[in-house]
Amino acid sequence: MKSLEEDQGIKAVKDIASGSPELSFPLSDTNKVAGGIGKLIEYPFDTVKVRLQSQPHPPIYTGPLDCFRQSLHAPEGGLRSLYRGISAPLFGASVEASSLFFSYALAQSAFRAAIPSLPQEKGERLPLDVLLACGAISGAVTSLLLTPIELVKCKLQYPVATPTDGISRTQKSHGPMNVIASVFRNHGILGFWRGQLGTLIRETGGSSAWFGSYEAVNIMLRNRRHPYGEIPDTKNGKPPPAPVHHQLLAGACAGVAYNFVFFPADTIKSRMQTEDLGTSSGKNQVQSTFWRTGAELWRQQGWRGLYRGCGITVARAAPSSAVIFAIYESLMGLSR
């Protein structure tokens, strides 16, 4: 068990350095470029999502298109407004992928060691309920790493000025280091984990839904390909990988499940992490709890407020998740 943990740890370090979702494939430069391009494409949509989630009541945006339009006409410049804070997720993407897949693999190894009746071969799939538990564990671990990164990102994505609050925020105060210094000065080290409960709920439930949906759809598609359970073996005695289009479909379903089911927790988290930006100083403001923020949002806007920005997020996540899992499976096949 010790050698397995050491091997997994070495793989995780390599993965963090390369930004790859696979823990043992050494194409660091290629993965960095691919991951960076992916983030550059996705980031404006994430900015719109955060602005829709964190806007005051009554809303200042009528929907995603209106938010895009107002952002493009922002005084600081359209692209600069949409890409503000891009450095945080560029770093966070490799951390998230590394932590998710590393802790997911480690949780599976732990279950195999604790329950001898489970399949012990690394290539054999565990029962779906065990995989759901592994996904939840993976999400819980990852949430501790993501909350500080997302706190900085959300504060950077928040509009420099809004048409309704009348507060002018200068762009120079919205650099990553300025945000980090401000959070530490006003709230201390624990201030970086503001909204941790929302991240924990989203990542624990969402990661369970992510990995679980992927495995469930793969099982369903495999049963359709081989209705009598006759799965041909490859040269190494293991079942062949699923066709790429099946991997893409399963990955897309996983992305939808991850983002839709626990989206309200992400909305509440975003509001908590940006609530002090509507005041001249966040130091003396009484910060709301997760449940109080959620109750206030429900009272003001109901389900629509909790799921504001969900459509654009799901539309972005489905193809992204499909590609992530397809690459993951292909690299897994090459490394075996």
N, C-alpha and C positions, 0 to 999 in steps of 0.2 A: 504493500500500500504506500509505503514511503517513497519508493522509486517512482510510482505512478504520480504522486503528488508533485515530486520534483520535476518530472517530465512535463506535467501540465503547467507548472509555474514557469518553466523555461519557454514553453510555447506562448504563454500569455504575454511575457515580456517582449517576445518577438512580434506578437500581434499588435501590441500597443505602439511599437516603433514603426510598424508598417501600415497600420490602419486597415488591416485585412480582417474580415470576419472569420477566416480560417486560421487556426492557431499554429499551423506548422508549415505553411507554404511560403518560401522565401522570395516572393516577387515584390519587395518593399516599394521600389520606385513606381512600378506599374500600379500597385494598389493605392499609393498616395495620390497619383494623378487621377485615377478613376474615382476615388473617394472625394477628392477636391472638386472635380468637375460636377459630380452628383450634388454636392452641397451648394455649389454656385447656382445650379439650376433650381434646386428646391427652395433655397433660402427666402426669396421674395414671397413665396406662398406661406412659409412659416411666419414671416413678419406680419402678413395680413391676418393670419390666424390669431396671433398674439394680440394684435391691435383690436380685433373684433371681440376677443375674450375680455380684455382689460378696459374697454371703453366705459365711460361713466353712464349713468342713467339720467335723463333719456339718452339713447345711443346717438353718437355723432356720425356713425356710418350706417347706411341703409342695408348694406350687404357687402360681399367680397369685392364686387366690381366697383362699388362706390369707394371702398377703402383703397383699392388700387389707384383709382382716379385721383383721390385726394393726396395719396402718397406721391404720385408722379408729379403733382403740382405743388409739392411742399417747397417752402422757401430755400431749404438747404440743397435742393436738387432731387429729382425723382429717383434715380438709381442709388444715389447716396442714402436717401431715406429708406429705400427698400433693403439695402444691403448693410445698414448700420448694425454692428455687432457680429459680423460674419466670422471674426477670429475665434470667438468662443465656441461655436458649433464645429468649426474646422478641427479644433483640438478635441472637442467632446465626441465627435463621430468615432474616432479610433478608440477612445476610452469606452464608449458605450458598446460598440461591437465586440471589443476584446472582453469586457466584463461579462456581457451576456452569454457569449458562446463558451468562454472559459468556465464560468460558474455553472452553466448548463451541463457541460461535459463532466465537471467535477461532481455535481449533484448526482448524475447518473452513476458514476463510479462509486459514490458513497452508498447509494441504494443497492447496487450490486453486492458491495462488501457486507452490508448490513442484513440483506435478505438473500440467503443462498439459493432459494427456489427461483429467483429471477434468472433470465438468460444471462450467462456470464461472459459470452463472447462479445468483444467490442463492436462487431458489425451487426449483432442481433438487436432488433428493436425491442425496447421495454414496453410493457402494457401502457395503454393510453393514460390511465389514471396516474401512473408513476411519472410519466412524461409531463403531465399537467403540474404535478407537485414540483418537479425539477424546474419547470418554467417559472413557477411562482418564486422559488428560492433564488433563481437567477435574477429575476426582477427586483427582489428585495435587496440583494447585494448591490445591484447596479444603481438603485435609487440613491444610495448614499454618495455615490460618485457624481451622479447627474445633477442633484439639486443645486450645488454651488455654481456649476457651469450654466444651468438654465436660469438661475437667478440673475447672473450677470447678463446673459443673453436677453432676457425679457426686459430688463431695465434699459438696455441699449436699444431695443426695438420699439419701446414706447415712444409715441410722437414727441418731438421736441416742443411743439406747441399745438394746441387743439383749438378749434373755433369757439368752444364753449367755456373753457376754464379761465381764459384770460391770462394765463401764466406764460411768460416767455422763458424758455429754457435754452441757454446757449449751447451750441454744439460742442464746444471744448469741454464742457462738463460731462459729456457722454462718451468719453474714451474708456476702454476697458479698465485701465489702471486707475482712472478717476473713480469709476464705479466701485472697484474693489476697495480702494482706500476709504471711500465714503461709507460703505457698508461696515467695514472694520471699525472705523472711527465712531460711528453712531450706534452700532449694535454688537460689536465684538465679534469673536470668531464664530459664535453660534448663529449670528445673523446670516451667515452664508447658507444655513440650512432652513431658512424661512420658506415655508411651503413643503417641508419634507413629507408630511403626512399625505399631501396630494400626490407627490411623486411616488411615494411608497404604494399607495392604492393603485395608481395608474400602472406602475411598473410591475407590481406583484400580480395583479389581476390581468393586466394587459399582456405581460410576457407569457403568463400561463395560457391566455387565449391565443397569443402569437404562435408559440411552439405547438400548442395543442391543436389549433386549427390546421396548421401545416401538416402535422402528423395524421390527423383525422382525414383530411382531404386526400393525402397520399395513400392511406389505407383504402379509402373508398375507390380511388382510381386504380389501385393495384388489384382490388377484387374485381373490378370491371374488366381489367385486362386478362385476369386469370380467374375466372369464376369458379373453377374447381380446385383452386389452391395449388395448381401445378406451375410453380415459378421456376423457370430454368436456372441452373447454376452456372456461374462463370468459371474460369479456370481455377480461381482460388477457393472454389466451393461456396461462395456467397452469392446471394441474389444480385442480378444486374441492377444498375441504377435506373430510376424511372426516366422516361423520355423527358427531354428538356421542356416541352410544352406542358407536360404534367407538373413539373417542378415550378414552372412559372405560374400556372393556375393556382397551385397550392400556396405558393408564396404570396400571390395577390390576395387570396382569401385570408391569409394570416394577417396581412397588413390592414385589411378592412376590420377584422375582428379586434386587433390590438387597439386601433384608434377609436372605434365606435363605442364599444361596450363601456369603457371607463373614461370617456371624453369629459363628462362633468367634473371629475376629479382634477383633470388637467386645467379646465377653465377656472376652477376655484383657486388652484395653485398660481396660475398666471395673474389673477386679480390680487392675490395676497402679495406676490412678489413685486407688484407695480403700484400698490395702493398709496405708498408714500410719495410718489412722483407728482401727485396733484397738490402738494403743499410745498411751501418754501423751505421747509426743513422736516426731515423724517425722524429726527432724534426724539422730539417730545411728543410725537403722535402716538396715541394708544393703538397698537396694532391688533387687528381682529384675528380671532382664531379661525381654523379651517371650517368648523361647523357654523360659526356665526356668519362668516363670509358667504357660505353656501346658502344659509337660510335667508340672508338679505337679498342675494341674487334671485332666489326662488320667489321671494315676495314681490320683487320688482318686475321680473321678466319671465318667470316660470320656466318650463322646459326649453323654450326658445332661447332664453339666456344661457342656460347650462350647455346647450349644444351649438351656440353661436360659433361659426367658423369650422364646424365639423365636416361639412360637405367638401370644402376645399382641401381639408386635411386628408380625408379618405381618398379623394381623387389623386392627391399627390402620393399617398402612402402605398396604394395598391401596386403601381408599377415599380416603385422603389423597392418594396419588400420582395416582389417577384424576382427582381434582378439579384438582390442580396442572397436569397436562398439558392437560386440557380448557380451563382458563383460559388457559394459555400459547398454545394453538393459536388460541383465539378472539381474543386480543389481537394475535397475529401477523397474523391476517387483517385486523383493523381498521387495523393500522399500515402495511399494504402499499399 
